[in-house]
């Protein structure tokens, strides 16, 4: 199948590209930075911006599924990247009426999930991540109110460790959910498998390594 990955040059996005290629998919990427991967006939790389309408339209025009893994790197400064992208994506979807699944990565702590964080994580969000996650929450709200065929994925703290394919998937929030760290490679595995078979559409899914 044809999978588009938006925000593909680093982190979860780059791991998702690798995993999709391993599973023999054709992959189109959209990212500002060049992607440091060997040439592959199944990989089409578009260097551009997710907040540029023509770049976004070009990247998703032949997609069977779209994975959104936007990030701001290590920056904790206030941003409107996520909400601006969501507004543009909604506009593009309305114009094209595309009904493919859009699997969107935010993070555990966005939206209502913030109330289910541990005390230490709540403090980290309050003093370090508040502004970034406020905009991720806006992105969730814009997308889930739209006619986009959406799935929101909220992984815990991300780690750079090898793929295990052993992780916990929680499609609802509950007291004691205890979302901990998870490998980026395992998040990528979940994203690609959801692109193949989107069993959690119109749900907020939390991911943890244990």
N, C-alpha and C positions, 0 to 999 in steps of 0.2 A: 504494500500500500504506500501511498504518498503521504508523508508526515512533514508538516512544517513546524520548525522549532524557532520561536522568537526569543531573542536574548540567549544566543548560543555560543558566545565566545569564551565563557568561563563558568566555573561553578556547576550548579545543577544543569544548566543549559548545555554546557559542553559534554558533561557525562551523559546527557540524554541523547545527544547526537551519536556518541560512541555506541550506546546501547541499541539505538534504533538501527544503526548500520550492522551491528552484530546479529540482529534479528532479521537481517536481509530486507530492510525497507529502503525505499527511495526517500531521501531526506533533502528538504530545502531549508536553509537557515537564513535568518535575518539578524544581523548584529552590526553595531557601529564599528567594532574592531575586527580585524582579520582573525580567522580561526586557524590555530596551528595544528592542523591534521594533514596527513598525507593525501594526495589526490586520490579520488575515488569516483568511479563513473556513476555511483548511486548518490553522490553528494553534490548538490547545487548550492553555492554560497552567495548570498546577496549581502553586500556591505552597504548598510543604510540604517535608517532610523525607524524604530517602531512608532514614533510619533510623526512620521511623514506619511501622508495618506497614500501617495503613489507607491512608496516602498512597501507599505503594509499590504496594499491591494495586490501588488506583484507577488509577494511572498506566499499569499494564501490562495491564489487563483486556481491552482490545481490540487489543492490539499484534500485528502480524505479525513484528516484530523489535524488539529492545530494544538501544539503545546506551547504555553506561554511561561517563560522562565526569566522574566525581566529581573534585573538587579542593579543596585547602585554600588557594588563592590563593598568596600569597608566604610564608606561614607555614612555618617549618622546625621548629616545635615538635613534640614527640612527639604522636601522634594514634592513636586507635583507630577513626576514621571508616571506613576501608576494610574492616577485618576485621569490624567490627560490621555494616556493610551487607551484606557477603558472607554472614554467618551468617543475617541476616534474609531475604535473597534466597533462600537455600537452603531456609529454612523455608517461604516463600511458594510456591516452586516445587514442593515436596513436597506441599503442601496442594492446589494447583491442577492439578498435573501438566502444566503448560504446557510445550510442546516447541518453542516458538519460539526462534530463535537469540538469544543474549545476547553481544553484542560489547563486550568490556570493555577500556577503556584503562588501562594502568598507566604504564610508561615503561621505556626501555632502561636497565637498572641493577637492575631488580627480578628476583628469583629468580636463576637460573643466569646470566642475561645480564650481571650485574655483573662477572663474571670476564672478560668480553670488552670491557670499557671500556678506553679509553686510560689511561695513567698519570695524566694531569691530571684526568680525570674520576673515576678511583678516589679521588684525593685529595679532590675536591669532595664525593663521596659520603661519604667517611670523616668529614669534618669539618663538613659542612653538611647533607647530605640523608639521613644514615644512618637517623634515626628514622622519617622519612616513608616511606622506601622499605622499611624493615622491615615496616611495616604494609601497604604495597602488596603485598609478597611474601606476607604472610599472606592477603590477599584472594585472590591468585592460587591459593594452596594450597587454600583452602576451596572456591572455585568449581570448580577442576579435579578435586577429589575427589568432587564432588557429581554428581547426575544432570542438572544443567543442561546444555543444549546450548550449549557455550561456545566462544568464541574470544578469546584474549588478544592485545592489540595494544600493542606497546612502541615508541613513537616515540622518536627522538633528541631533542636539545635543540630546544625549540619557538621558532619565530620568527613575528612578525606581519608577514607579507608576502602579496602577492596569490596567488591560485590559479594553479598551473602545470599540474597534472595530470601532472607529470613527477617521479616519485619511485621509490625502490628498495624493493621488498618482499622481505624475506628470511624464509622460513618455517622456517629452522633456524639454529642458531648454528655458527660455524666460525672458526678462527683467521684473523685479518685481516679480519673482517667489516666493521670500520670504519664503524660507525653514527654519522653526523654530524647536523647540524641539519636540521630540516624545518619548513616553514611549517604553522601550525595549519590553514590553509585546505586544504592538501593532505592532512593527516591526516583532516580532516572528509570530504574527497572519498572517501578510501579507506573510511572507516567506512560512509558511505551506500551505496557500491557493494557492500560486503560485506553490508549489510542486504538489498539487492536480490537479491544472488546470493552466498550465503555459501560461498565456495570453500575457506576455510581453517578450517573448524570443527575443534575439538579440536587446534588448533595454537597455538603462541606465535609471533606474527608481529612482526618488527622492521621499522621504517620509517625511511628516511633520504632526504634530499633529493638525494643523489648516490651 
